[in-house]
Amino acid sequence: MAAFTVIDHTELGAAASSWEVTGISSSYDHLYLEVSTRSDETAGWTVYLSDVRLQVSSDTGSNYSSTNIYWYNASTPLSDRGGAEYFDRMKCAATGTLADTFTPMTMWIPNYANTTGFKQIVGQQSVENNSTTDYRYYMGLNAFLWQSTAAVTALKLYPSTSDFVQYSTFTLYGVTGA
Amino acid sequence: MAVIEAIQTTYVETFDVASVTFSSIPATYEHLQLRICPRADQAYGSVELSVQVGVGGVIQTGTDYYSHWMAGYNTTPTAGGGTARDYFKLQGASGDHPDRAQYSGIVADILDYANPNKNTTIMGVGGTAHGTATPFVAAFSGLWDGTGAIDTLKIHGWHLTGDLLRGTEISLYGLNSA
C-alpha cells in the first residue's frame, strides 16, 4: 500500500519570491507536490495570469523541456512546447483575479531518484476566476523532462516577475509503494 | 498518524440516489481528495456531476460557483465553463449509456479547504472511454466564492437534478501536512 510522507509543508507568512526545498532524500519512490498559490503581479496581462517556473536540483543549464495543453480563451484548447533553464508554461492567479482565490497546482515526479534515466514530471494547474473573459482564467496540463541522470534533490518554484503572496502553501510528499 | 487517510466511502448499492453527502468533515487535514467511480442517469455517454459545499453543516446554495474545463470529445478538443451557478461541475462521469457496465473515473483535489484566507477551489481530471460512442476526457476546475471552512460536500447528478446510479462509488480522503 502506498504511503505518503510529508517532506516539507510551507505556508507563507509574507510574500516571498520563491518556495524552495533542498536536500530531498532519495529514499522514496516518487514525489508529489500540492500547491495553493497566487502572485502579486500588477502589470500587463499577467495581472490575471502570472507565469510560474520550476527549477530542479539548482540546475541552471538548458536541460529543461516543457510541453502543455491549456485553455484560456473562447477557442478550443491549445498546446505548446519549449526549452529553457527552467520548466515553464505554468500559470497562477495574480492581483487581477478574484480576491482570495488561489491557484491549485499538483505535480507528480515519478522515480525522481533514479540515476540511469532522465526525469519526467506531469502536472496540472488552474487559475479559477469569476470570469469567462478571455485570458482571465486558465487551466493547463503539463509534461516536463529534466534531461539529467542525477537524482532530484531540490525543487524551486517561483513566479517569473513577482512574488508568491501570503498564505500560499506548498506541500511536498514522498511516496513509497511498500 | 497516516499522511493520507480515508474519511468516508459511499457506495450507492440498492437504489439510485439524487446525491451523496459527506458531512462533519474535520478541519484537521490540509487538503481533501475525491475519488469517484460514477454513473449518472442522463442519456449521454458522458455527463458532469454537480457539487455543492457546506459550511457549518449548511449547504451553500447561492449563485457564486464558477467552473471551467477543457476536454477531448470523440476526436475533437473542446472547452467550456459556467459562471454564477449554485454548484460547480466535475466533468467525466459516465452517463446512462446502453453499456450498463460502464462507470468512469474522476479524481479531484480541494486544496486548503479549511483555510479562512482562501476561497474554495477544486481541480481534477475525469473521463470515460466508451467502446462505441462519445468518449470524453477532461481537466476541470471550480471555484466557490467563499472563505468559510468547508465541512460538507454534496455530490449530485447532472445539474442538481439527475441521479447517481447504483454502483456509483465515492471516496473522500484527507491529506495531512505534518
Interface residues (C-beta under 8 A of the other chain):
Chain A: A3 F4 T5 V6 H9 E34 V35 S36 I69 Y70 W71 T76 P77 L98 D100 T101 F102 T103 P104 T106 Q124 Q125 S126 E128 N129 N130 S131 T132 Y137 M139 G140 L141 Q166 Y167 T169 T171 Y173
Chain B: A2 V3 I4 E30 H31 D64 Y66 H68 W69 M70 A71 T76 P77 T78 A79 G81 T83 A84 D109 L111 D112 N115 N117 K118 N119 T121 I122 M123 V125 A139 F140 S141 G142 L143 D145 T147 L175 N176 S177 A178
